[in-house]
């Protein structure tokens, strides 16, 4: 029986090898208009305007009033985070948010980097653009676009930015110094939401490509995880000649014959090219499978009826916090569901976590951010079947939701130049382990520039 299964698998590989010897395709660049109404006949304003994060007494008072009126359901005994966010620990978060969290101070921190907005395809696109404070003589910075995901924001990159733009003063080598651009996905934070259906990852990639051209960059590096990984992948598929290198800390590989080997990988891992570390991160299969099912419920809701759950979350700051912060617990380490506090403060401060919540709350963008799932979960997306032919690096963090072995990644990204097993960290790589991620980006760029 096992011999027959093995021979069938080998046959699948042979068929796939012949079928997959395709040309280096690119996605059509096309164009779009996502603003309200019809596209105006006059040309779009392409100016880049400085932007500043602001708040007011009215905004803070409204938040406090809503927090004061919260209604919580007591958790089941000994349930910890197995049923979602534990309301006993939520009381601590609420108390800190209401009585100690200083939103005005956090606004000042947000404004420490330069913010801008510019109109692209009918939408006001927000981004931060951080240049090196100093450069070694005769050097120019390397432009790097970094893209966040859900439920994140540009703020996730605040700790990695100085390591990339000013490495020498932060204990790292200054062999590679970057100029970092972090945009907000349309409908997230300070980027305007689409008025029309259909704004997906490919449209977002095109918008961000136009942003980089508008900033004067013809060639640049790109980096992302979560939705950022897909957006950056799509950008490499749209305009490969403009992307010097693609660095990912997550991969969305939808069509891959290697997934068929999961049932045999435990026994024939070496034959399929899996390392011992791959096997540790992928098995036991039953445990990993049920973990994925347990952590993907939100995706089914947001891919089908995002506006329904959005109504509740956009009206209740505490509900919003519980919904989002639960992801920062179990997506950082799935075993955190066994802890009374979800392990949240092991990797993050409450100030950092609540700043992320406030970027959704004060902009009222939780619903529009969730719509991104519905726009991308369509029956067929051409990019899913396409490979990516730009130099690529992959950082495999051990507590990511799904582990992608090098063989899997290379099937989608044939020019995989660097694959790293990271010693620690989960889904929110830049937020959790900024130094590890910065070092891996620099390693990748070094490899490319020495070739």
C-alpha positions as CSV (number, residue, x, y, z in Angstrom):
1,X,0.0,0.0,0.0
2,X,2.7,2.5,1.0
3,X,4.7,1.6,-2.1
4,X,1.6,2.4,-4.3
5,X,1.1,5.7,-2.5
6,X,4.7,6.6,-3.0
7,X,4.7,5.8,-6.7
8,X,1.5,7.8,-7.1
9,X,3.2,10.8,-5.4
10,X,6.3,10.5,-7.6
11,X,4.0,10.5,-10.7
12,X,2.3,13.6,-9.4
13,X,5.7,15.3,-9.1
14,X,6.7,14.3,-12.7
15,X,3.4,15.6,-14.1
16,X,3.7,18.8,-12.1
17,X,7.3,19.4,-13.2
18,X,6.3,19.3,-16.9
19,X,3.1,21.3,-16.4
20,X,4.9,24.0,-14.3
21,X,7.6,24.7,-16.8
22,X,5.9,27.9,-17.8
23,X,7.0,31.2,-19.0
24,X,7.9,34.1,-16.7
25,X,4.4,35.7,-16.8
26,X,3.5,39.1,-15.4
27,X,0.2,40.4,-14.2
28,X,-1.4,43.1,-16.4
29,X,-0.8,46.5,-14.8
30,X,-4.2,48.0,-15.7
31,X,-5.7,50.9,-13.9
32,X,-8.5,51.7,-11.4
33,X,-10.7,54.3,-9.8
34,X,-11.8,53.7,-6.2
35,X,-13.1,57.1,-5.2
36,X,-16.8,58.0,-5.0
37,X,-18.7,58.4,-8.2
38,X,-17.3,58.5,-11.7
39,X,-13.7,59.1,-12.4
40,X,-13.3,62.9,-13.1
41,X,-12.1,64.0,-16.5
42,X,-9.4,66.3,-15.0
43,X,-6.1,64.7,-14.1
44,X,-5.5,63.5,-10.5
45,X,-3.7,65.7,-8.1
46,X,-0.4,64.0,-7.7
47,X,1.0,66.3,-4.9
48,X,2.4,64.8,-1.7
49,X,1.1,66.5,1.3
50,X,2.5,66.4,4.9
51,X,0.1,64.8,7.4
52,X,0.0,64.8,11.2
53,X,-1.8,62.5,13.5
54,X,-4.1,64.5,15.8
55,X,-6.6,64.0,18.6
56,X,-9.0,66.0,20.7
57,X,-10.7,66.1,24.1
58,X,-14.0,65.2,22.4
59,X,-12.4,62.0,20.9
60,X,-10.9,60.9,24.2
61,X,-14.0,61.7,26.2
62,X,-16.2,59.7,23.8
63,X,-13.8,56.8,24.2
64,X,-13.9,57.0,28.0
65,X,-17.7,57.2,28.1
66,X,-18.0,54.1,25.9
67,X,-15.5,52.2,28.1
68,X,-17.4,53.2,31.2
69,X,-20.5,51.6,29.9
70,X,-19.0,48.2,28.9
71,X,-20.9,45.0,29.7
72,X,-18.8,41.9,30.1
73,X,-19.7,38.2,30.4
74,X,-17.8,36.3,33.1
75,X,-15.5,33.6,31.6
76,X,-16.0,29.9,32.3
77,X,-14.0,28.5,35.1
78,X,-10.4,27.6,34.0
79,X,-11.2,28.6,30.4
80,X,-8.1,30.9,30.1
81,X,-8.0,31.9,26.3
82,X,-9.6,28.7,24.9
83,X,-12.9,30.4,24.3
84,X,-11.4,33.6,23.0
85,X,-10.3,36.7,25.0
86,X,-10.7,36.0,28.7
87,X,-12.9,38.8,30.2
88,X,-11.1,38.6,33.5
89,X,-7.8,39.7,31.9
90,X,-9.8,42.1,29.7
91,X,-10.8,44.0,32.8
92,X,-7.1,44.7,33.4
93,X,-6.7,46.0,29.9
94,X,-9.8,48.1,30.2
95,X,-8.7,49.6,33.5
96,X,-5.3,50.5,32.0
97,X,-6.9,51.9,28.9
98,X,-9.3,54.1,30.8
99,X,-7.1,55.3,33.6
100,X,-3.4,55.1,32.6
101,X,-3.1,55.0,28.8
102,X,-2.0,58.4,27.5
103,X,-3.3,58.7,23.9
104,X,-1.9,62.2,23.5
105,X,1.6,60.9,24.3
106,X,1.1,58.0,21.9
107,X,0.1,60.5,19.2
108,X,3.4,62.3,19.8
109,X,5.2,59.0,19.3
110,X,3.3,58.3,16.1
111,X,4.3,61.7,14.8
112,X,8.1,61.1,15.4
113,X,8.3,59.9,11.8
114,X,7.2,62.0,8.9
115,X,3.7,61.2,7.6
116,X,2.3,62.1,4.2
117,X,-0.8,61.6,2.1
118,X,-1.2,61.5,-1.7
119,X,-4.1,60.8,-4.1
120,X,-3.8,57.6,-6.1
121,X,-6.7,56.1,-8.1
122,X,-9.1,58.3,-6.3
123,X,-8.0,57.5,-2.7
124,X,-6.0,59.4,-0.2
125,X,-3.1,57.1,0.5
126,X,-1.3,57.5,3.9
127,X,2.3,56.6,4.4
128,X,5.4,57.3,6.5
129,X,8.7,58.0,4.8
130,X,11.8,57.7,7.0
131,X,15.2,58.7,5.6
132,X,18.5,57.9,7.3
133,X,19.6,60.6,9.8
134,X,23.2,60.1,8.5
135,X,24.9,58.1,5.8
136,X,28.5,56.9,5.4
137,X,30.4,59.0,3.0
138,X,29.7,58.3,-0.7
139,X,26.7,56.0,0.1
140,X,23.1,56.3,-0.9
141,X,20.2,54.6,1.0
142,X,18.4,51.6,-0.4
143,X,14.6,52.3,-0.8
144,X,12.6,49.7,1.1
145,X,8.8,49.4,1.0
146,X,7.3,47.6,4.0
147,X,3.7,46.6,4.0
148,X,1.6,45.6,7.0
149,X,-1.4,43.2,7.3
150,X,-4.5,42.7,9.4
151,X,-5.1,43.4,12.2
152,X,-1.9,45.5,12.1
153,X,-0.8,48.9,10.8
154,X,2.2,51.0,9.9
155,X,2.9,51.2,13.6
156,X,4.2,47.7,13.7
157,X,7.3,48.9,11.9
158,X,8.2,51.6,14.4
159,X,10.8,49.5,16.2
160,X,12.4,48.1,13.1
161,X,12.7,51.4,11.3
162,X,15.7,52.8,13.3
163,X,17.5,49.5,12.8
164,X,17.2,49.9,9.1
165,X,17.7,53.6,8.7
166,X,20.3,54.1,11.5
167,X,21.8,50.7,12.1
168,X,25.2,51.9,13.4
169,X,23.6,53.8,16.3
170,X,21.5,50.7,17.2
171,X,24.3,48.2,17.4
172,X,24.1,46.8,13.9
173,X,26.4,47.0,10.9
174,X,25.9,50.0,8.6
175,X,26.8,48.0,5.5
176,X,23.2,48.4,4.4
177,X,21.3,51.6,5.2
178,X,17.7,51.9,4.1
179,X,15.2,54.6,3.3
180,X,11.9,53.1,4.6
181,X,8.4,53.7,3.2
182,X,5.4,52.2,5.1
183,X,2.0,52.9,3.6
184,X,-1.4,52.1,5.1
185,X,-3.5,49.6,3.0
186,X,-6.6,51.5,1.6
187,X,-9.3,51.2,4.2
188,X,-6.8,50.8,7.1
189,X,-6.0,53.6,9.5
190,X,-5.4,56.9,7.7
191,X,-5.6,55.6,4.1
192,X,-9.0,56.3,2.6
193,X,-11.3,53.3,2.0
194,X,-12.6,52.3,-1.4
195,X,-16.1,53.5,-2.3
196,X,-16.4,50.6,-4.8
197,X,-16.3,46.8,-4.7
198,X,-13.2,44.9,-5.9
199,X,-10.2,46.7,-4.3
200,X,-8.0,43.6,-3.7
201,X,-4.3,42.8,-3.2
202,X,-3.5,43.3,-6.9
203,X,-5.1,46.7,-7.0
204,X,-3.3,47.7,-3.7
205,X,0.0,46.5,-5.2
206,X,-0.5,48.7,-8.2
207,X,-1.4,51.7,-6.0
208,X,1.8,51.2,-3.9
209,X,3.9,50.8,-7.0
210,X,2.5,54.2,-8.2
211,X,3.4,55.6,-4.8
212,X,7.0,54.5,-5.1
213,X,7.2,56.0,-8.6
214,X,5.8,59.2,-7.3
215,X,8.5,59.3,-4.6
216,X,11.1,59.0,-7.4
217,X,12.1,55.3,-7.0
218,X,12.4,53.3,-10.2
219,X,13.8,50.2,-8.4
220,X,13.4,49.2,-4.7
221,X,13.2,46.4,-2.2
222,X,9.9,45.3,-0.8
223,X,9.0,43.4,2.4
224,X,5.8,42.1,4.0
225,X,3.9,39.6,6.1
226,X,0.2,38.7,6.2
227,X,-1.6,40.8,3.6
228,X,1.7,42.6,3.1
229,X,3.2,39.4,1.8
230,X,0.5,39.0,-0.8
231,X,0.6,42.6,-1.8
232,X,4.4,42.5,-2.2
233,X,4.1,39.3,-4.1
234,X,1.6,40.8,-6.5
235,X,3.8,43.8,-7.0
236,X,6.6,41.5,-8.0
237,X,4.2,39.8,-10.4
238,X,3.1,43.2,-11.8
239,X,6.4,45.0,-12.2
240,X,9.3,42.6,-11.7
241,X,11.8,44.8,-13.3
242,X,11.2,47.5,-10.6
243,X,11.6,45.1,-7.7
244,X,15.2,44.5,-6.7
245,X,14.3,42.0,-4.1
246,X,11.3,40.6,-2.3
247,X,11.6,39.7,1.4
248,X,8.7,37.8,3.1
249,X,8.0,36.5,6.6
250,X,4.8,34.8,5.5
251,X,3.7,33.1,2.2
252,X,0.2,32.6,0.8
253,X,0.8,29.6,-1.5
254,X,-2.6,28.5,-2.6
255,X,-1.7,26.0,-5.4
256,X,1.2,23.8,-4.6
257,X,1.6,20.1,-5.3
258,X,3.8,19.8,-2.3
259,X,0.8,20.2,0.0
260,X,-0.2,16.7,-1.1
261,X,2.9,15.3,0.6
262,X,1.7,16.4,4.0
263,X,0.2,13.0,4.6
264,X,3.4,11.2,3.8
265,X,5.9,13.8,4.9
266,X,6.3,12.3,8.4
267,X,7.4,9.0,7.0
268,X,9.2,10.2,3.8
269,X,10.3,13.7,4.8
270,X,13.8,13.4,3.5
271,X,12.5,12.2,0.1
272,X,10.3,15.3,-0.2
273,X,13.1,17.6,0.8
274,X,11.9,18.4,4.3
275,X,14.5,19.0,7.0
276,X,14.3,17.9,10.6
277,X,13.2,21.4,11.5
278,X,10.4,21.3,8.9
279,X,9.1,18.1,10.4
280,X,9.2,19.6,13.9
281,X,7.1,22.6,12.8
282,X,4.7,20.7,10.6
283,X,3.8,17.7,12.7
284,X,1.9,16.1,14.3
285,X,-0.3,16.9,11.4
286,X,-3.6,16.5,13.3
287,X,-2.5,19.1,15.9
288,X,-1.4,21.6,13.3
289,X,-4.6,21.0,11.3
290,X,-6.9,21.7,14.2
291,X,-4.8,24.7,15.2
292,X,-5.4,26.2,11.7
293,X,-9.2,25.5,12.0
294,X,-9.3,27.0,15.4
295,X,-7.5,30.2,14.3
296,X,-9.3,30.8,11.0
297,X,-12.9,31.4,12.2
298,X,-12.5,35.2,11.8
299,X,-11.5,34.7,8.2
300,X,-14.7,33.0,7.3
301,X,-16.7,35.8,8.8
302,X,-14.6,38.6,7.2
303,X,-14.6,36.8,3.8
304,X,-18.3,36.6,3.7
305,X,-20.1,39.2,5.8
306,X,-17.5,41.7,7.0
307,X,-20.0,44.6,7.4
308,X,-22.2,42.7,9.9
309,X,-19.4,42.1,12.5
310,X,-18.0,45.5,11.6
311,X,-21.1,47.2,12.9
312,X,-20.5,45.7,16.4
313,X,-16.8,46.3,16.5
314,X,-17.0,49.9,15.2
315,X,-19.5,50.8,18.0
316,X,-17.7,49.2,20.9
317,X,-14.0,50.0,21.7
318,X,-13.8,47.2,24.2
319,X,-15.3,44.7,21.7
320,X,-12.8,46.0,19.1
321,X,-9.9,45.5,21.6
322,X,-10.9,42.0,22.5
323,X,-11.4,41.0,18.9
324,X,-8.0,42.3,17.7
325,X,-5.9,41.6,20.8
326,X,-6.9,38.0,20.8
327,X,-5.0,37.7,17.5
328,X,-1.9,39.2,19.1
329,X,-2.1,36.5,21.7
330,X,-2.5,33.3,19.7
331,X,-0.8,34.4,16.5
332,X,2.3,35.2,18.5
333,X,2.2,31.7,20.0
334,X,-0.7,29.4,19.7
335,X,0.1,27.9,23.2
336,X,-0.8,31.3,24.7
337,X,-4.4,30.1,24.8
338,X,-3.3,28.1,27.9
339,X,-2.5,31.2,29.8
340,X,-4.8,33.3,32.0
341,X,-3.5,36.6,30.3
342,X,-3.0,35.1,26.8
343,X,0.7,35.9,27.1
344,X,0.1,39.3,25.6
345,X,2.6,41.2,27.8
346,X,5.4,38.7,27.2
347,X,6.1,40.3,23.8
348,X,4.2,43.6,23.8
349,X,3.5,46.5,26.1
350,X,-0.1,47.6,26.7
351,X,0.8,51.0,25.3
352,X,1.9,49.4,22.0
353,X,-1.1,47.1,21.8
354,X,-3.6,49.9,22.6
355,X,-2.0,52.3,20.1
356,X,-2.7,49.7,17.4
357,X,-6.3,49.5,18.6
358,X,-6.6,53.3,18.6
359,X,-5.5,53.4,15.0
360,X,-8.6,51.4,14.1
361,X,-10.9,53.0,16.6
362,X,-10.2,56.7,16.0
363,X,-10.3,56.2,12.2
364,X,-13.4,54.0,12.3
365,X,-11.7,51.6,9.8
366,X,-12.3,48.2,11.3
367,X,-15.2,47.4,8.8
368,X,-13.3,48.7,5.7
369,X,-10.2,46.7,6.8
370,X,-12.2,43.5,7.1
371,X,-13.7,44.0,3.6
372,X,-10.2,43.3,2.2
373,X,-10.8,39.6,3.0
374,X,-14.0,39.5,1.0
375,X,-12.3,41.3,-2.0
376,X,-9.5,38.7,-2.0
377,X,-11.5,35.5,-1.4
378,X,-12.9,35.1,-4.9
379,X,-13.2,31.8,-6.8
380,X,-10.2,32.4,-9.1
381,X,-7.3,34.8,-8.9
382,X,-4.8,34.6,-11.7
383,X,-1.9,35.5,-9.5
384,X,-2.5,32.4,-7.4
385,X,-1.3,30.2,-10.2
386,X,1.6,32.4,-11.2
387,X,5.2,32.1,-10.0
388,X,7.3,35.0,-8.9
389,X,10.5,35.7,-10.8
390,X,12.3,38.2,-8.7
391,X,15.0,37.4,-6.1
392,X,13.2,36.4,-2.9
393,X,14.1,35.8,0.7
394,X,11.9,34.0,3.3
395,X,12.2,34.2,7.0
396,X,10.4,31.3,8.7
397,X,9.4,32.3,12.2
398,X,8.6,29.2,14.3
399,X,5.3,30.4,15.7
400,X,3.8,31.5,12.4
401,X,0.3,30.2,11.8
402,X,1.5,27.8,9.1
403,X,5.0,26.7,8.4
404,X,6.2,26.8,4.8
405,X,9.2,24.6,4.1
406,X,11.8,25.8,1.6
407,X,10.6,23.4,-1.0
408,X,7.1,24.9,-0.9
409,X,8.4,28.5,-1.0
410,X,10.7,27.7,-3.9
411,X,7.8,26.2,-5.9
412,X,6.2,29.7,-5.9
413,X,9.3,31.8,-5.8
414,X,11.9,30.0,-8.1
415,X,14.5,32.7,-7.5
416,X,14.5,32.0,-3.7
417,X,17.9,33.3,-2.6
418,X,17.7,33.1,1.1
419,X,15.6,30.9,3.4
420,X,16.1,31.3,7.2
421,X,14.7,29.4,10.1
422,X,14.3,32.1,12.7
423,X,15.1,31.2,16.3
424,X,11.9,32.7,17.8
425,X,8.9,34.8,16.9
426,X,5.5,34.5,15.4
427,X,3.1,36.2,13.0
428,X,3.9,39.8,13.8
429,X,7.6,39.6,13.0
430,X,8.5,43.3,12.8
431,X,6.5,44.0,16.0
432,X,7.8,41.0,18.0
433,X,11.4,40.6,16.8
434,X,12.5,43.7,15.0
435,X,16.2,43.0,15.3
436,X,15.9,39.4,13.9
437,X,13.9,40.6,11.0
438,X,16.2,43.6,10.3
439,X,19.2,41.3,10.3
440,X,17.6,38.9,7.9
441,X,16.6,41.7,5.5
442,X,20.2,42.9,5.5
443,X,21.6,39.4,5.0
444,X,19.3,39.0,1.9
445,X,20.3,42.4,0.4
446,X,23.9,41.6,1.0
447,X,23.6,38.3,-0.9
448,X,22.0,40.1,-3.8
449,X,24.5,42.9,-4.0
450,X,27.4,40.5,-3.9
451,X,26.2,38.5,-6.8
